C-alpha cells in the first residue's frame, strides 16, 4: 500500500473529498493529511495560481525600464 492510499484527496470532477486513491490521477489533487485540508483544495489552487501569475508577470518585466524612468536624475 502506498502513502497516498492513507491520505485525503480532492476530486476535481465530483468536487468531493476522497480517502485513498479512489479516482483516476487526472481527476484528483493531493494528497492531504486531513479531510478539511482536502476540502479547501480549490481555494489553495486559486491562491497558488494567483501567486504563480504574479511571479511570472514580475519575471516578464525584470530588468526593463520605462523610457520615462531612464535618465530622470541625469543633467542634460
Secondary structure, DSSP 8 states (H G I E B T S, - for coil): --GGGGSEEEETTTTEEEESS-S-GGGEEEEESSHHHHHTHHHHHHHHHHHHHHHHHHHHTTT---TTTTTTT---
